[in-house]
Amino acid sequence: MCEIEDLQYNMNRRHFFSKASLGLGSVALASMLNPTKSAAKALSSFSATSEGLSNGVLRSPHHLPKAKRIIYLFQSGGPSQLDLFDYKPVLEKRRGEDLPASVRMGQRLTGMTSGQASFPLASSIFKFDQFGDSGAWMSSLLPYTSQIADDICVVKSMYTEAINHDPAITFFQTGHQQAGRPSIGSWLSYGLGSDNENLPNFSVLLSRGTGRPQGQPLYSRLWGNGFLHSLHQGVQFRSGKDPVLYLNNPSGINPQNRRAMLNNLAELNEMYLKEVGDPEITTRIAQYEMAYRMQTSVPEAMDISNEPDWVFKMYGPDSAVPGTYAANCILARRLAERDVKFIQLYHMGWDQHENLPNQISGQARDTDQASAALIKDLKQRGLLEDTLVIWGGEFGRTNYSQGTLTETNYGRDHHPRCFSIWMAGGGVKPGISYGETDDFGYNIVKDPVHVHDFQATLLHLLGIDHERLTFKHQGRRYRLTDVSGKVVNDLIA
């Protein structure tokens, strides 16, 4: 594939400029006559194999996809599976006893608990019950998610190697614990291209939890393009009147002035491209044209003021407040309706090292109703069938208390050995619980799912063979799943 990629991004100058007068002229003309037409379609006249916004490097999926888009509800900080999904009666019976060495087996601990004299087992103080025809176990923290038990697949056997936040989140988002690799959304943009030429193919929304407002920070490199071309980086939408920074025209500049400026800038970029031959200049032209179209499309997509009252009621009282998780869930549905391919929500605050009962209650209030409402809303609009929704964090929490254990209070440290996520729609089997952990909720005993297995499976659902979507960088072919990963076929409907 490297020869094709070289053609896509590094056409020789003679070939490029033999087509440039037609191509760059088409960019400007298309934007003036038809603002919805992709700049990349005009740029595609440069070469029969050049990649555009609407055409990914794969041209077509490797196999028939089950999903067209992904909404990833990332719960940053590591939600406690033992207080949400993974019910363990043994912990209730043995609460306060020390974690048996035969269960821990000398596994790695963080510096926050490695010096503890004992590891007192901490059962959840929240009541668990079974819900739906599937009989899925969920705690009282999730009264709304329990209503969609038959629509979701709960995976209880996720595991990772990373034990600290930054490498763990980076691992989930990029397939590697060290920064610098492309994120999932960037890989999808690179591979499949865009279905909406007026909105970013990879959109990001952030919210901060009320359970722990000062949660772990997030970094823009988590939605970065890494070594892929900058065309594929995620675009962060912010709350307020300017969802994307520097998108609006400055005071005194009207759309006609902006159009004329872009035309002149395209000519300058053409001259510079002729001089240096940098393919990123072509990307820059496309990005300027996208920004021009986004001046109209983004405000329309991000304006929820015209949503009917029943929508706000369904998503919860916070849904009318810009920047909240609930409001972002509504925005995610609106972006899905507009065929944005990868919509990433990050909700911070799931890091309960202490005072877990109080903090996790706040986090659940932030997310439970809106997450369930999103599934119901997509389903009633006919979008859930081809939209893959994912809910989960970077690792789980320990079955023992970090620090002092009391009758009503405890904390939990990071636990990479097993944790829970859930998925819905997009070709995933509904109403099942997959995988099992031991009676102590410490180790996986059935159907383990590694981070790379998870990534391989979500790519498969979008029609991509994870071993065949690669990019050659510094002499090596890279992929999202690095050198491992297998599709978990038992999760696929």
C-alpha positions in Angstrom: 0.0 0.0 0.0 3.0 2.3 0.4 3.1 3.1 -3.3 -0.5 4.1 -3.3 0.0 6.3 -0.2 3.0 7.9 -1.8 0.8 8.8 -4.8 -1.9 10.2 -2.6 0.3 12.5 -0.6 3.5 13.0 -2.6 2.6 13.5 -6.2 5.5 14.7 -8.3 5.4 18.4 -9.2 5.0 17.9 -13.0 1.9 15.8 -12.4 0.5 18.1 -9.8 0.9 21.3 -11.8 -0.3 19.8 -15.0 -3.7 19.6 -13.1 -3.3 22.6 -10.8 -5.0 25.2 -13.0 -8.1 23.1 -13.2 -8.0 21.8 -9.6 -7.4 25.0 -7.6 -9.7 26.9 -9.8 -12.4 24.3 -9.1 -11.9 24.7 -5.4 -12.7 28.4 -5.5 -15.4 28.1 -8.1 -17.1 25.2 -6.3 -17.1 27.1 -3.0 -18.7 30.1 -4.6 -21.3 28.3 -6.7 -22.0 25.4 -4.3 -20.7 25.9 -0.8 -21.6 22.3 0.2 -19.3 20.8 -2.5 -16.2 19.3 -1.0 -12.9 21.2 -1.6 -11.4 17.7 -1.7 -13.5 16.7 -4.7 -12.1 19.7 -6.6 -8.6 18.8 -5.4 -9.1 15.2 -6.5 -8.6 16.4 -10.1 -4.9 16.6 -9.2 -4.6 12.8 -9.4 -6.9 9.8 -9.9 -5.6 8.4 -6.7 -5.4 11.5 -4.5 -7.2 11.3 -1.2 -10.0 13.8 -0.5 -12.3 14.7 2.4 -15.0 12.5 1.1 -12.8 9.5 0.0 -10.7 7.7 2.5 -7.5 5.7 1.6 -9.5 2.5 1.5 -12.0 3.8 -1.1 -14.4 1.2 0.1 -14.7 -1.0 3.3 -12.9 -4.3 3.4 -16.2 -6.0 4.1 -19.9 -5.1 4.6 -20.0 -2.7 7.6 -22.6 -2.9 10.3 -22.0 0.6 11.5 -21.6 4.0 9.7 -20.5 6.0 12.7 -19.3 5.9 16.3 -20.3 7.8 19.4 -17.7 7.1 22.1 -18.8 8.2 25.6 -15.4 8.1 27.3 -15.6 8.2 31.1 -12.2 9.6 32.0 -10.7 8.4 35.3 -11.7 4.8 35.5 -15.3 4.1 36.7 -15.6 1.5 39.4 -17.1 -1.6 37.8 -17.7 -3.1 41.3 -20.1 -0.3 42.1 -21.8 -0.2 38.7 -21.9 -3.5 36.8 -19.9 -6.3 38.3 -21.9 -7.6 41.3 -19.8 -9.6 43.8 -21.6 -11.1 46.8 -18.4 -12.7 48.1 -17.1 -9.2 48.8 -20.1 -8.5 51.0 -19.4 -11.7 53.0 -15.7 -11.0 53.4 -15.8 -7.2 53.7 -12.9 -5.9 55.7 -10.8 -9.1 55.2 -7.4 -8.8 53.6 -7.2 -9.5 49.9 -5.8 -13.1 49.6 -2.3 -13.3 48.2 -3.5 -16.2 46.0 -5.9 -13.8 44.3 -3.6 -10.9 43.8 -0.7 -13.2 42.7 1.9 -10.4 43.1 0.3 -8.3 40.4 1.5 -4.7 39.9 0.1 -2.0 42.2 0.3 1.8 41.9 2.5 3.9 44.2 -0.7 5.0 46.0 -1.4 1.6 47.6 1.8 -0.4 47.2 2.8 0.8 50.7 -0.4 -0.2 52.4 0.0 -2.6 55.3 -3.2 -4.4 54.3 -5.7 -4.5 51.5 -9.2 -4.6 53.0 -11.8 -6.0 50.7 -14.5 -3.4 50.0 -18.0 -4.5 48.8 -20.1 -1.9 47.2 -22.6 -0.1 49.5 -25.0 0.3 46.5 -27.8 -2.2 46.0 -27.6 -4.4 42.9 -30.4 -6.0 41.0 -31.1 -7.7 37.7 -32.9 -5.9 34.8 -34.5 -6.7 31.5 -35.0 -10.0 29.9 -31.2 -10.3 29.8 -31.0 -10.3 33.6 -28.1 -7.9 33.6 -26.8 -6.9 37.0 -26.6 -3.1 37.6 -26.4 -1.0 40.8 -28.9 1.5 42.1 -26.5 4.2 40.7 -27.9 3.4 37.3 -31.7 3.7 37.3 -31.9 4.9 33.7 -29.2 2.6 32.2 -31.0 -0.3 33.8 -34.0 0.6 31.6 -32.0 -0.1 28.4 -30.4 -3.4 29.7 -31.8 -5.3 26.7 -30.4 -2.7 24.3 -26.8 -2.8 25.5 -23.9 -5.3 25.7 -22.0 -5.2 28.9 -18.4 -6.4 28.6 -17.1 -7.3 32.0 -13.8 -8.7 31.0 -11.9 -5.8 29.6 -8.2 -5.5 30.5 -5.2 -3.4 29.8 -1.5 -3.2 30.7 -1.5 0.5 31.7 -2.0 1.3 35.4 -1.8 5.1 35.4 -4.2 7.6 33.7 -2.2 9.2 31.0 -0.8 6.0 29.4 -4.1 4.2 29.9 -6.2 6.8 28.2 -3.6 7.2 25.4 -3.6 3.4 25.0 -7.4 3.3 24.5 -7.5 6.3 22.1 -4.4 5.6 20.0 -3.4 1.9 20.6 -0.1 2.8 22.2 0.8 4.0 25.7 3.2 6.7 24.5 1.9 9.8 22.9 2.4 10.5 19.2 0.1 7.9 17.5 -3.1 8.8 15.6 -6.3 8.5 17.6 -9.2 6.2 16.6 -11.1 9.0 15.0 -8.1 10.0 12.9 -7.6 6.4 11.7 -11.3 6.3 10.7 -11.0 9.6 8.8 -7.9 8.4 7.1 -9.4 5.1 6.1 -13.0 5.8 5.4 -13.2 9.5 4.7 -16.2 11.7 5.4 -19.9 11.4 4.9 -20.5 15.1 5.6 -18.3 17.6 3.8 -19.5 20.6 5.9 -18.6 19.3 9.4 -15.5 17.8 10.8 -15.3 14.1 10.3 -13.9 13.7 13.9 -15.6 15.8 16.5 -14.8 16.1 20.2 -16.9 17.4 23.1 -15.7 17.7 26.7 -17.5 17.9 30.1 -16.4 17.9 33.7 -18.1 15.8 36.4 -19.7 17.1 39.5 -18.6 14.0 41.5 -15.0 15.1 41.3 -14.7 18.5 39.4 -10.9 18.5 39.7 -10.5 15.2 37.8 -7.6 14.1 35.7 -6.8 16.6 32.9 -7.2 15.7 29.2 -4.9 16.7 26.4 -5.6 17.6 22.8 -3.2 15.0 21.6 -5.8 12.4 22.6 -7.7 13.4 19.5 -4.6 14.3 17.5 -3.7 13.0 14.0 -0.2 11.8 15.1 1.8 11.0 12.0 -1.3 11.1 9.7 -1.9 14.2 7.7 -3.4 17.0 9.8 -6.6 16.8 7.8 -7.5 13.9 10.1 -7.2 15.5 13.5 -10.2 15.9 15.8 -11.9 19.2 16.1 -13.0 20.2 19.6 -16.3 21.9 20.0 -16.7 24.2 23.0 -19.8 25.4 24.8 -20.8 29.0 24.3 -21.3 31.2 21.2 -18.0 30.2 19.5 -18.0 26.4 19.4 -14.8 26.4 17.4 -12.1 28.9 18.2 -11.2 31.5 15.4 -14.0 30.2 13.1 -16.1 33.3 13.0 -15.1 36.3 10.8 -13.4 39.1 12.7 -15.2 42.4 13.1 -15.6 44.2 9.8 -15.0 41.1 7.6 -18.1 39.9 5.7 -18.5 36.6 3.8 -17.6 38.1 0.5 -14.3 39.5 2.0 -13.6 36.1 3.5 -14.2 34.3 0.2 -11.9 36.7 -1.7 -9.2 36.2 1.0 -9.4 32.4 0.6 -9.1 32.6 -3.1 -6.0 34.8 -2.8 -4.6 32.6 -0.1 -5.1 29.5 -2.3 -3.0 31.2 -5.0 -0.3 31.9 -2.6 -0.4 28.4 -1.3 -0.1 27.2 -4.9 3.0 29.2 -5.4 4.5 27.9 -2.1 3.6 24.3 -3.0 5.4 24.7 -6.4 8.5 25.9 -4.5 8.7 23.3 -1.7 6.4 20.4 -2.7 5.0 19.9 0.8 1.7 17.8 0.6 0.6 19.4 3.8 -0.1 22.6 1.8 -2.8 20.7 -0.1 -4.3 19.7 3.3 -4.1 23.3 4.4 -6.2 24.5 1.4 -8.8 21.9 2.2 -8.9 22.9 5.8 -9.4 26.6 5.0 -12.3 25.6 2.7 -13.8 23.4 5.4 -13.6 26.2 7.9 -15.4 28.5 5.5 -18.3 26.0 5.2 -18.2 25.4 8.9 -19.1 29.0 9.6 -22.6 28.0 8.6 -22.8 24.3 9.4 -21.3 24.4 12.9 -23.7 27.0 14.5 -26.7 25.2 13.0 -25.5 21.8 14.3 -24.6 23.1 17.7 -27.7 25.1 18.3 -30.0 23.0 20.5 -32.4 25.9 21.3 -35.0 24.5 18.8 -35.0 21.0 20.3 -38.5 20.2 21.6 -39.2 20.2 25.4 -39.6 16.4 25.5 -36.0 16.0 24.3 -34.7 18.0 27.3 -36.9 16.2 29.6 -35.7 12.8 28.3 -32.0 13.8 28.6 -32.4 15.3 32.1 -32.4 18.8 33.7 -28.8 19.5 32.8 -29.3 19.0 29.1 -30.3 22.6 28.5 -27.0 23.8 30.2 -24.2 24.2 27.6 -21.1 22.2 28.3 -22.7 19.5 30.5 -22.5 15.9 29.6 -26.3 15.8 29.0 -26.1 18.7 26.6 -23.2 17.1 24.8 -25.2 13.9 24.4 -27.9 15.9 22.6 -25.1 17.4 20.4 -23.7 13.9 19.7 -27.1 12.8 18.4 -27.4 15.9 16.2 -23.9 15.3 14.8 -24.8 11.6 14.2 -27.9 12.8 12.3 -25.5 14.8 10.1 -23.3 11.8 9.4 -20.3 12.8 11.4 -18.3 9.6 11.5 -16.6 9.7 14.9 -18.0 11.7 17.8 -16.0 11.6 21.0 -17.4 12.7 24.3 -15.0 12.9 27.3 -16.5 13.2 30.8 -13.9 13.8 33.5 -14.1 12.9 37.2 -14.2 9.1 37.5 -11.2 8.8 39.7 -12.5 7.9 43.2 -9.4 7.2 45.4 -11.3 8.4 48.4 -14.9 9.3 49.3 -16.1 7.0 46.5 -19.8 6.7 47.6 -20.3 10.4 47.4 -18.2 11.1 44.3 -19.4 8.3 42.2 -23.0 9.2 43.0 -22.4 12.6 41.4 -20.7 11.1 38.4 -23.6 8.7 37.9 -26.1 11.6 38.1 -24.2 13.4 35.4 -24.2 10.5 33.0 -26.8 7.9 33.7 -30.0 9.5 32.4 -28.3 11.2 29.4 -26.5 8.0 28.3 -29.7 6.0 28.4 -31.6 8.8 26.7 -29.1 8.9 23.8 -29.7 5.2 23.2 -33.4 5.6 23.3 -33.3 8.7 21.1 -31.1 7.1 18.4 -33.3 4.0 18.5 -36.5 6.0 17.9 -35.0 7.9 15.1 -33.7 4.8 13.3 -30.1 5.7 13.9 -29.1 3.1 16.5 -28.9 0.3 14.0 -25.9 1.8 12.2 -24.5 3.9 15.1 -22.1 2.2 17.5 -22.3 3.7 21.0 -19.5 2.9 23.5 -19.5 3.8 27.2 -16.4 3.2 29.3 -13.1 4.4 30.8 -9.4 3.5 30.7 -9.3 0.9 33.5 -11.3 -0.3 36.5 -11.0 0.0 40.3 -9.6 -2.3 42.9 -11.8 -4.6 45.0 -10.0 -3.4 48.1 -10.1 0.0 49.7 -7.4 2.5 49.2 -6.9 3.9 52.7 -9.2 3.4 55.6 -12.4 1.3 55.1 -15.4 2.2 57.1 -19.0 1.0 57.0 -20.1 3.8 54.6 -16.9 5.1 53.1 -14.0 3.7 51.0 -11.9 4.5 48.0 -10.6 2.4 45.2 -7.2 2.5 43.4 -6.6 1.9 39.7 -7.1 -1.7 38.5 -6.1 -2.7 34.9 -6.7 -6.5 35.3 -10.5 -6.3 34.7 -13.1 -3.7 34.2 -16.5 -3.2 32.5 -17.7 -1.2 29.5 -20.9 -1.3 27.5 -21.7 -1.0 23.8 -24.9 -0.6 21.9 -26.2 -0.5 18.3 -23.9 -0.7 15.2 -24.0 -4.4 14.9 -23.4 -5.3 18.5 -25.4 -8.1 20.2 -28.0 -6.4 22.4 -29.0 -7.7 25.9 -25.9 -9.7 26.7 -23.2 -9.7 29.4 -19.9 -10.9 28.0 -17.0 -12.2 30.0 -16.6 -13.0 33.7 -14.3 -12.1 36.6 -13.5 -14.2 39.6 -15.6 -14.1 42.8 -13.4 -11.3 44.2 -13.7 -9.2 41.0 -9.9 -9.1 40.7 -9.0 -11.4 37.7 -10.8 -12.5 34.5 -11.9 -16.1 34.4 -13.7 -16.2 31.1 -13.5 -14.4 27.7 -10.9 -11.7 28.2 -11.0 -8.7 25.9 -7.8 -6.7 25.5 -7.7 -3.1 24.5 -6.5 -4.1 21.0 -9.3 -6.7 20.7 -11.7 -3.9 21.5 -10.2 -1.7 18.8 -10.1 -4.5 16.2 -13.8 -5.2 16.9 -14.9 -1.6 16.5 -13.0 -1.3 13.2 -14.5 -4.5 12.0 -18.0 -3.2 12.7 -17.2 -0.3 10.4 -16.1 -2.6 7.7 -12.3 -2.4 8.3 -9.8 -5.2 8.7 -7.6 -3.8 11.4 -4.5 -5.5 10.0 -5.0 -3.9 6.6 -5.5 -0.3 7.6 -1.9 0.9 7.9 0.3 3.9 7.4 4.0 3.8 6.6 6.0 6.1 8.9 9.7 6.1 9.5 10.2 2.9 7.6 7.5 0.9 9.5 3.9 0.2 8.8 1.7 1.3 11.8 -1.9 0.5 12.6 -4.3 1.3 15.4 -3.9 -2.2 17.0 -0.1 -2.1 16.8 1.0 -5.8 16.3 -1.9 -7.6 18.1 -5.6 -7.6 18.5 -8.4 -10.0 17.4 -12.0 -9.4 16.5 -14.4 -10.6 19.3 -16.9 -12.2 17.0 -19.1 -13.2 20.0 -20.0 -9.5 20.5 -21.2 -9.1 16.9 -24.9 -9.7 16.0 
